[in-house]
Amino acid sequence: MPHIKFDPMKEMEFLSQRMRKFADEFPETFSFEFGKGFEPRTDVFHDDAHIHVIVELPGMAKTDVQLSYAENVLTISGSKKAPEHAENIVVLRTERSFGEFRREIALPKDIDADSLAASMTDGLLTISMKKKQDASSQERNINIS
């Protein structure tokens, strides 16, 4: 009987490379959770006075999106409808994502909820809000008596 050398670590590396190659072949919007819809790409950033959230929603109208804010959580939800094709159309490739989505973004507690404002231009939803000015963090001079 022939003797075959087996190196488990080498086999694990080979399997890992094959799995990476398999994952790289799918479009980055592919979801293994069928029926999930899609998750729009989102950026959250802040400066000294404001917090900004930018959400990519290509092909959507502002009437397709709902926004809410409660208990320091900003919720963005909506539905992106798939295009309807005529009966004689054969789709050769589709990479776009459609369906319902819901994003919940936890925000710091120092948000002025009354300052929340949103606008949507060219498929970019921009949400801005002011930070509350904490009286304890303001600079002041203290007299020594």
C-alpha positions in Angstrom: 0.0 0.0 0.0 1.4 3.4 -1.0 2.3 5.8 1.8 0.6 9.3 1.4 1.9 12.2 3.4 -0.9 14.3 4.9 -0.2 17.8 6.2 -3.4 19.1 7.9 -2.1 22.7 8.1 -1.4 22.8 4.4 -4.8 21.4 3.7 -6.4 24.1 5.9 -4.5 26.8 4.0 -5.6 25.4 0.7 -9.2 25.3 1.9 -9.0 28.9 3.2 -7.6 30.1 -0.2 -10.4 28.3 -2.1 -13.1 29.9 0.2 -11.6 33.4 -0.3 -11.6 32.9 -4.1 -15.2 31.7 -3.9 -16.3 34.7 -1.9 -14.4 37.1 -4.2 -16.4 35.9 -7.2 -19.7 37.2 -5.9 -20.7 40.8 -6.3 -20.2 42.7 -3.0 -24.0 43.3 -2.7 -24.8 39.6 -2.9 -26.6 38.4 0.2 -26.8 34.8 1.4 -29.9 35.7 3.3 -32.5 35.4 0.5 -35.5 37.8 0.8 -33.5 40.1 3.1 -33.5 42.9 0.6 -30.5 45.1 0.9 -28.6 47.3 3.3 -27.8 50.7 1.9 -24.2 51.9 2.5 -24.1 54.5 5.3 -21.5 57.0 6.7 -21.8 58.6 10.1 -19.5 61.4 11.1 -19.4 64.4 13.4 -17.7 67.6 14.2 -17.8 69.8 17.3 -21.4 70.9 16.8 -23.2 68.4 14.5 -23.6 64.7 13.6 -24.2 63.8 10.0 -25.5 60.6 8.5 -25.3 60.0 4.7 -27.1 57.0 3.2 -26.7 55.8 -0.5 -30.2 55.1 -1.9 -29.7 55.1 -5.7 -32.9 54.9 -7.8 -35.1 55.7 -4.8 -37.4 58.7 -4.2 -37.7 60.4 -0.9 -41.3 59.1 -0.7 -39.9 55.5 -0.5 -38.0 56.2 2.7 -39.2 56.6 6.3 -37.1 58.2 9.1 -37.7 58.1 12.8 -35.8 58.8 16.0 -36.5 57.4 19.4 -34.4 56.6 22.5 -31.1 57.7 20.8 -31.7 55.4 17.8 -32.1 56.8 14.2 -34.2 54.4 12.1 -34.1 54.5 8.3 -36.4 52.2 6.5 -37.9 51.8 3.1 -38.5 49.7 0.0 -36.7 49.7 -3.3 -38.9 48.2 -6.0 -37.5 45.9 -8.7 -38.2 47.0 -12.2 -41.0 45.2 -14.1 -39.9 43.6 -17.3 -42.1 42.6 -20.3 -42.8 38.9 -20.8 -40.4 38.6 -23.7 -37.4 40.0 -21.8 -34.6 37.7 -20.7 -32.4 39.0 -18.0 -28.7 38.1 -18.7 -27.3 39.6 -15.5 -28.5 41.5 -12.5 -26.4 42.9 -9.7 -28.6 45.5 -8.3 -30.4 44.9 -5.0 -34.1 45.4 -4.3 -36.5 44.9 -1.5 -37.1 46.3 1.9 -34.5 47.6 4.2 -34.2 48.9 7.8 -31.1 50.4 9.3 -30.9 51.4 13.0 -28.1 53.7 14.0 -27.3 54.2 17.6 -26.5 57.9 18.3 -24.9 59.6 21.3 -27.2 60.8 24.0 -26.2 64.5 23.4 -28.5 64.9 20.3 -30.9 67.8 20.0 -33.8 65.9 18.6 -35.6 69.1 17.5 -32.7 69.9 15.2 -33.0 66.7 13.1 -33.2 67.6 9.4 -33.0 65.5 6.3 -32.7 66.1 2.6 -32.3 63.8 -0.4 -30.5 64.7 -3.6 -29.2 62.4 -6.4 -29.8 59.2 -4.4 -28.0 60.5 -1.3 -30.0 60.9 1.9 -28.3 63.4 4.2 -29.5 63.6 7.8 -28.0 66.3 10.1 -28.5 67.0 13.8 -27.0 69.3 16.4 -25.3 68.2 19.5 -26.7 69.5 22.7 -24.4 72.1 24.4 -23.6 70.6 27.8 -23.4 73.4 30.3 -20.8 71.5 32.3 -18.4 71.3 29.4 -18.4 75.1 28.6 -15.3 77.0 29.5 -15.6 79.5 32.3 -13.4 81.5 34.6 -13.5 80.7 38.3 -12.7 83.4 40.8 -10.8 82.5 43.9 -12.1 84.1 47.0 
